Amino acid sequence: MEEECVSVDHSSKEMECLSIIPGWYSDVSDLFPVPGEIMSIKIEKILFKGRSKYQDIMIFQSLTFGKVIVLDGIIQHTERDVCSYVEMIVHLPLASIPNPKKVLIVGGGMGFTLREVLRYPSVEKVDLVEIDDMVVNTSRKYFPDIAKGYEDPRATLYVEDGNAFVKNTAPGTYDAIIVDSSDPIGPSKFFFEKPFFEAVSKALRPGGVYSTQGESAWVFLDIIQKLVEDCNIFFKGSVYYGWTNVPSFLSGAIGFVICSTEGPLVDFKNPVNKVDVDIISTKSESPLKYYNSEVHTAAFALPTFAQKALNVVSKGKTQVLS
């Protein structure tokens, strides 16, 4: 079959071929590649393609995954399976503490994560910090039902550097901080480094919780190991690695590093908020599709290969690397 490319202008570098089969999008970015793997999705129509100050952005309508969002040649979310990512990155930490009131979201400018945080009736204030206003604006145009969370009076959007925002936050400000970032490259690289973890730990109250995108155990165990090791330096309550299934992601899975600061005990494996019961999704405008209490507990059951590679041992309520 004759090759055909869907290309994006990468300014300082050569045009990157994003599709190797006519009518298909293929995740072949050289920014953060998965060796030996390509994820391809059938394209029906390209809805938006542009470059912001920070990254390439593309949105297309697919045949089976609904609308698909691509940043710098890497699939970020699809309408079909975004629920398994955002519901887990939010509810794994927030369901584990009683009555979360003040929450910070770093990244997540598309609004998916914000929607999940706003499910909690106890939440009084959500600050969302997104460096790229084009991400916010394109989401508002192409995903209006999701992005309308920005209109909630509890939500405040800051278009600025999330790294600097966290470092300038007064100690003990937030009950929870959720980092919904892309991979540890480009504008997101600072979110995977020790100075940021230290700033997050200080910005949380005692017993506060932190959740960040933690890559797939199938392909990036070395990155996960360093994440867990570094987080254990600053989060003296607990540090866990959990994961979920996301069919549109390379390897079909993604993980989360989830931590708590020293203070009131946080038992991530046994959530105190029964989100699927207390927040009745059948009466919600956007019902829960993936998360429930059983899935919450199962997220922390690591397969043998991951346990061995990460050398995870239990010490009290904390998962740490020995």
C-alpha positions, 0 to 999 in steps of 0.5 A: 500500500502506498504510504501517506503522511499526515504532517505537522510543522515542528518548526525547528525540526523536520516535518514529522510523518504521523501516519504511515497508512493512508487514512490512519493516524500512527503514533510514531513520534520520536520525542518519546518513542516506545521501541518496536510499537506503533498505535494506529487509529483510523481517521475520518476527519482532521478537525484541528491542526496547529502549533502553539508556543509550546507544542503541536496540537491536532484533533481528529475524528476517528472511526472507533475512538471518537475525537482524538487529541494528539500533542507533539505526535503522541496520542493524549486522549480519545473520547472512547477511553479517556475515562479510564485515565482521568477517572483513575488519576483523580479518584485514586487520590481523592477517594482516599481522603475524607472531604477534599476541599482545595485541589490543584490540577497542574496540566489537564488543560483539556478539562477532563480532569477538572470535570472529575474533581468537580464531582466531589460535593466537598470540593470548594476550590479547584485551581487549574494551571495550564501553560498552553492556552491553545489546549484550553481553547481547542478543548472548549471548541471541540469538547464543550460538554467537558470543558464547561467545567471551566464555568463552574464557580469553584474552578479558577484557570491560571495560564502559566507555568505549573512548575513555578506556580507550585513552587510559589504556593504557600505551604499547606495550601492544598488537600490534593495536587494532581499532575495531568501532564504529558510525558517527561519531555518538553514543557512537562519535563520539570514535573518529573524532577526532584525540585518539583516533588519537593515543592508539591510536598510543601504545598500539601497539608499534612496527610495531603495527597499527590497523583501524577502520570507515571508511565507504563510498567510494560515499557518504562520500568526504569522511569517508574523506578526513579519516580518512586525512588525520588518521591519517597525522599519527599513524601513521608506518608506513603508512595504507591504505584498503580495502573489502569488500562487505556487501549489507545495508549502504546502498550495499552496501559498507563500508571500513576505514582500516588503519594501522601504527606506525613500526617493523618494516615492515607490508605490508598488501597481502601478508599474512604469515599465510595465515589460510585455510591456517594456520588451517584453517577446515574444522576450525573450529567457525565456518568462514571464509566470506568472507576468503581471501588473494586477497580480502585483496589485492583489498581494497586495489584502489580503483576509479578514482573513489575514487582520484581523489576521495581523491587517493591516491598511493604513497610506499613502502609507505604510502598517503597523501593528497598 
